[in-house]
């Protein structure tokens, strides 16, 4: 289930308050600044730091490559 574009515009990382990148195929929101992902469960973003996953360097590189092609961002600039 895809997230509503209007919702994506207002979502922010609970830690650094910056925009998140949406990876619909993986059901995650990704913070490239912190290398952290947040799960989307049953179409609901779980923006709790305690539920986030810190990605290792290989996974960060993989996700950065996926999102470099203009994947949706939760900021108006993205």
GUVEXVO-781142 format. One record per residue: residue number from 1; residue in three letters; x, y, z of N, C-alpha, C in turn. Coordinates in pm, whole numbers. Layout:
BEGIN
(NUM, "ala", (X, Y, Z), (X, Y, Z), (X, Y, Z))
...
// end
This chain:
BEGIN
(1, "unk", (85, -118, 0), (0, 0, 0), (89, 124, 0))
(2, "unk", (70, 210, -99), (150, 332, -110), (101, 437, -10))
(3, "unk", (196, 514, 37), (161, 623, 129), (108, 742, 49))
(4, "unk", (17, 813, 108), (-41, 932, 48), (67, 1038, 29))
(5, "unk", (77, 1098, -91), (178, 1203, -114), (166, 1320, -17))
(6, "unk", (44, 1354, 22), (26, 1462, 119), (85, 1428, 254))
(7, "unk", (73, 1303, 293), (133, 1258, 418), (285, 1264, 411))
(8, "unk", (340, 1222, 297), (485, 1223, 280), (544, 1363, 296))
(9, "unk", (467, 1463, 255), (516, 1601, 264), (533, 1649, 407))
(10, "unk", (459, 1592, 500), (466, 1641, 638), (546, 1550, 732))
(11, "unk", (580, 1430, 687), (656, 1338, 772), (799, 1386, 787))
(12, "unk", (854, 1368, 906), (993, 1404, 934), (1052, 1302, 1031))
(13, "unk", (1182, 1292, 1027), (1251, 1203, 1120), (1229, 1252, 1263))
(14, "unk", (1192, 1165, 1354), (1171, 1208, 1492), (1300, 1246, 1564))
(15, "unk", (1414, 1205, 1508), (1542, 1233, 1573), (1599, 1368, 1527))
(16, "unk", (1623, 1383, 1395), (1684, 1508, 1349), (1585, 1604, 1283))
(17, "unk", (1458, 1565, 1277), (1349, 1648, 1225), (1362, 1677, 1076))
(18, "unk", (1451, 1609, 1005), (1470, 1629, 862), (1380, 1540, 779))
(19, "unk", (1380, 1562, 647), (1295, 1483, 558), (1340, 1337, 550))
(20, "unk", (1246, 1253, 512), (1271, 1111, 496), (1247, 1072, 351))
(21, "unk", (1316, 969, 305), (1296, 916, 171), (1208, 792, 181))
(22, "unk", (1112, 784, 90), (1015, 675, 90), (1058, 568, -8))
(23, "unk", (1069, 444, 41), (1099, 328, -43), (979, 235, -39))
(24, "unk", (884, 254, -130), (760, 177, -125), (780, 27, -143))
(25, "unk", (879, -13, -222), (901, -156, -244), (953, -227, -121))
(26, "unk", (1011, -150, -28), (1066, -209, 94), (986, -174, 218))
(27, "unk", (881, -94, 201), (798, -50, 313), (880, 15, 424))
(28, "unk", (965, 110, 383), (1042, 185, 482), (1046, 333, 445))
(29, "unk", (1072, 413, 546), (1112, 552, 529), (1258, 559, 572))
(30, "unk", (1340, 628, 494), (1484, 626, 515), (1538, 766, 542))
(31, "unk", (1621, 778, 644), (1691, 902, 674), (1836, 884, 631))
(32, "unk", (1875, 947, 518), (2011, 930, 469), (2116, 1001, 555))
(33, "unk", (2075, 1101, 631), (2170, 1173, 715), (2217, 1088, 833))
(34, "unk", (2126, 1008, 888), (2159, 924, 1002), (2180, 777, 964))
(35, "unk", (2148, 743, 838), (2159, 604, 796), (2063, 514, 870))
(36, "unk", (1942, 563, 885), (1842, 493, 966), (1713, 475, 885))
(37, "unk", (1649, 360, 905), (1520, 338, 839), (1411, 318, 943))
(38, "unk", (1291, 357, 903), (1173, 342, 985), (1074, 254, 910))
(39, "unk", (1015, 154, 977), (924, 63, 908), (788, 127, 879))
(40, "unk", (723, 72, 778), (584, 105, 749), (508, -26, 768))
(41, "unk", (418, -29, 865), (343, -151, 897), (195, -129, 869))
(42, "unk", (139, -213, 785), (-3, -203, 749), (-37, -64, 698))
(43, "unk", (56, -4, 622), (33, 128, 565), (53, 244, 660))
(44, "unk", (104, 215, 781), (123, 319, 883), (272, 335, 913))
(45, "unk", (328, 456, 891), (468, 479, 925), (489, 470, 1077))
(46, "unk", (587, 393, 1118), (620, 379, 1260), (744, 465, 1285))
(47, "unk", (719, 589, 1326), (828, 686, 1344), (871, 694, 1490))
(48, "unk", (907, 580, 1543), (962, 572, 1678), (1109, 535, 1666))
(49, "unk", (1194, 610, 1733), (1337, 582, 1727), (1365, 440, 1775))
(50, "unk", (1291, 395, 1874), (1312, 260, 1927), (1276, 151, 1827))
(51, "unk", (1197, 184, 1725), (1156, 87, 1622), (1239, 100, 1494))
(52, "unk", (1330, 198, 1491), (1410, 221, 1371), (1525, 121, 1362))
(53, "unk", (1586, 116, 1244), (1699, 28, 1219), (1816, 111, 1169))
(54, "unk", (1930, 102, 1237), (2051, 166, 1189), (2113, 74, 1084))
(55, "unk", (2132, 129, 963), (2183, 49, 853), (2335, 45, 854))
(56, "unk", (2392, -71, 816), (2538, -79, 805), (2580, -10, 675))
(57, "unk", (2708, 7, 656), (2759, 83, 542), (2715, 26, 407))
(58, "unk", (2717, -106, 392), (2675, -168, 267), (2527, -141, 238))
(59, "unk", (2444, -151, 342), (2302, -128, 325), (2275, 20, 297))
(60, "unk", (2347, 111, 363), (2331, 254, 335), (2362, 283, 188))
(61, "unk", (2471, 225, 138), (2510, 247, -1), (2402, 196, -95))
(62, "unk", (2348, 77, -68), (2243, 19, -151), (2119, 109, -153))
(63, "unk", (2077, 152, -35), (1956, 236, -26), (1981, 373, -88))
(64, "unk", (2099, 429, -68), (2132, 557, -130), (2126, 548, -283))
(65, "unk", (2173, 437, -338), (2168, 418, -483), (2023, 408, -532))
(66, "unk", (1939, 340, -456), (1798, 329, -493), (1731, 465, -491))
(67, "unk", (1758, 545, -390), (1689, 673, -375), (1753, 785, -455))
(68, "unk", (1871, 763, -509), (1938, 867, -587), (1866, 897, -718))
(69, "unk", (1780, 805, -762), (1710, 824, -889), (1584, 908, -875))
(70, "unk", (1566, 972, -760), (1451, 1061, -744), (1333, 998, -675))
(71, "unk", (1355, 896, -596), (1245, 836, -520), (1180, 944, -433))
(72, "unk", (1058, 918, -396), (983, 1016, -320), (1053, 1052, -190))
(73, "unk", (1043, 1178, -157), (1096, 1230, -31), (982, 1290, 46))
(74, "unk", (998, 1299, 176), (893, 1359, 259), (909, 1509, 270))
(75, "unk", (994, 1567, 182), (1007, 1712, 181), (960, 1765, 48))
(76, "unk", (911, 1888, 43), (864, 1947, -82), (975, 1956, -187))
(77, "unk", (1101, 1968, -144), (1213, 1980, -238), (1242, 1847, -304))
(78, "unk", (1206, 1732, -238), (1243, 1600, -282), (1160, 1551, -392))
// end
